[in-house]
């Protein structure tokens, strides 16, 4: 026990903790905070405007057919179109081009945009459409005014209508009839069965997975910084030779392995919790019990599994910890057999870059049909393939380091 405590003190020295703390502050202000601000902005300025949030507040995390009818998306569209018609009737630029309704404006827009139709000079036509659009946006001067304008409200309602009313044909033709990935087809069929009724924010999983990817890379680098120096210094100072000189000394390698694994898991968990808190406090916690399985035309693709956002967040944390465990075990081996800091860095830096890259592609758009691990490595045939891949990485690292630890007890030293 004394040896275990001693090795823990060696690895958790104040210098490394300060370095990791300073890095954490830099990562927060250069990446994580921007990601959090982007998520907050999309609560008002996303593809649905504020309508999806309003539905969630009214009906909770599941939308049934009666609630959809009561929300009356077609009726809201008609009201907004009336607002647009009022603007068109009062603005001279529309009268000059014989436009009296929004429907006529749409036809006019299509004619001008069509390359085969040259009603007016191309540049003049583009300028004309820009002026008309600005009028329909109430000459908005800010993002808030822009999304409150009738034109943008109509676009948001059209997108909302496509998601909750006209989604069936798209799912049928895009996924069920033409997709060769069995897990995706199964998910699309399930979404049809539940009438795409989950009201989780369309951008939540995509934003959160990108956010966690940043946390994962930072925690991986932090673990490497924490572990590598104390093992390499043992070899630089010849401490390992003293350890080889006795039966008890040879056990220190195993103790250091235990300390490495414990430190990697603990630091990963700590950093994940600290990073999760501000994201959850920014409104994401409201969706903790909401299912992530839904179809949206926005980022993140088709969510493939009927799990809650809470389960989604925990599985993401698990993937990050597994990758960090893999990084810690390989760092343990590479640092242990490096004669000095320079050699250690030459070995560990390429490994960290490769592992961080694998972590990013595993976590970005995780559990969706757009995830690269799901598509490239498992060909869309394995459920929770990202978790499976992370587990393989963690097991491989543990097996290799276990073998070397057993071997170290019997190795001869000249």
GITA-V536039 format. One line per field, one symbol per residue. psi: psi as a letter, one per 20 degrees, with the letter a starting at -180 (. if undefined). A space follows every 50 residues. Layout:
# GITA-V536039
psi=???
This chain:
# GITA-V536039
psi=hhgggghghghmqhghggghgggggghghhgggghghggghihhkahjcj ghhghghgibiporhghgghhmghghghghhhghhgghiiphhghhjlpi rhghggggghghhphipmgrpgghgghghgggghgijklpirhghgiiqh ghhggghgggghgigkhghghghggghipiohhggggghhhghjkljpkq phjghggghhghgggggghggggghgggghghhghgjjhhhhhiirghhh ihghghgggggghggggggghgghhhghghijihhhjhjqpioqpqiari aopiqmqrhghgghhggggghghhggggghhgghhhkphrgggghhghgh ggggghghggihhplqkriiphgggghjkkipqlhhggghgggggggggg hgghgghhhjqqp.
